[in-house]
Structures are given as C-alpha cells and as structure tokens.
Amino acid sequence: MSKKGKSKDSPKKVDNKGYMSKDPYTYDPFEQWVWRKYETNHTLDIDEFISTNKDCLFFIGTDSQNYPKSKKCVFTTVLIAYRMGKGGRIARHVDKRPMIPVEALSARLTVETQRSIDLCRHLENKLFELSIEDNLETEEMYTKNIVGITIDVNADAKYKSGRYKDMLVGMVVAYGFPCFVKPDAWAASSVADNKC
C-alpha cells in the first residue's frame, strides 16, 4: 500500500467520460448517440433535424483520430443536410474510445464504416416514415435524397487505407447505399475529420 492507502495496482484515472473503460471496437447502440450542432456544443434531436431538412440532399461520413498522449481514439460521425445553392446544416456525434493500435487500421476503418451505415439506416427509415406521412408516391420519396456514405479511404491501393477500399465499399453497397471514397469522401475526410 502507498502512503495514501491505495494499492500501486489501483485502476488508472480516467476522464469524466470514462472512455478508457470502453471497448474501442464497439460502440453504443444508435438510439443512445448524443447529437450536437456542428459549430457549437448544443445538443439536438436527430429525428427533428432530419424532419426539418427532409427536402435536402444527405451526406454521411465518419472519421477517427488516435491521440497517443491521452491514449484515446475519437470517432466523429456527421450527417450533412445540403440545399443546392444555399449551403447546409450539419449534425455531429463524437465518441471517445481507447486508442486503437496503428497496425489495426482495417479494424478502425471498419468501425468508422459501420457507424456511418448505422446512421444511414436510421436516416432511411426516418425519411421513409416522413414520406408516408406526407402521402408521397414512390418516385417522390425523401429516401432518394440520400446521396451516400463517404469513407475516408484512398482509391489507390499503394496507400495503406486503399488496401481496404474494396472491403469497405462492399460493406456499404451490401446495405444498398451509394458509397464514395477519396477524393470524393469530403464528408468523412474533411467535415468529420475537423471534429475529431
């Protein structure tokens, strides 16, 4: 026992979010995600955000960043509602997890992609419900406004992330969603990246 009466093997001190006790390769169910405005820390209701912007074009992206000093990995998922010629609005979800080893890049990219897929599935269901409420015909449904999921991988296999492009694109396409990689992955590689 130390002078303060604590064992040397006492658990590590963690931040107030407790991210060190979380599994880096899993995440909370979508229903528990906390959404915030992109520019501020104000929370928002994601269903209300979708409903308010149902006529917009939707882009989805997730990016992550390791922080070796604090031993954390920050995942940021964004939903961008864009109106042609008028700009857009962005909702973001940020989740801190223990750092993922650099050599586990494929696992980290898979988690990023799965988070985006979960958001896209929720978006599709919500837009479908809104279409029914508004008595839209099949060809008018708001779900057509889902432009797609962007994943932060390079199209060229000479880059590390590019080695996993086919696998990750396959994940997205298997769910029936359009998928974009660099240089067209701006929602993930620029917008989400900026909040990691």
QUIJOVEN-V717655 format. One record per run of one state. SS is the DSSP state (alpha for helix, beta for strand, coil for the rest). FROM is the first residue (numbers start at 0). TO is the last residue. If there is no record, write none. Layout:
ss: {SS/SS}
from: {FROM/FROM}
to: {TO/TO}
//
This chain:
ss: {coil/alpha/coil/alpha/coil/beta/coil/beta/coil/alpha/coil/beta/coil/beta/coil/beta/coil/alpha/coil/alpha/coil/alpha/beta/coil/alpha/coil/beta/coil/alpha/coil}
from: {0/18/21/29/32/34/37/42/44/45/52/56/67/71/83/86/98/101/133/137/140/141/145/154/160/174/178/182/185/195}
to: {17/20/28/31/33/36/41/43/44/51/55/66/70/82/85/97/100/132/136/139/140/144/153/159/173/177/181/184/194/195}
//
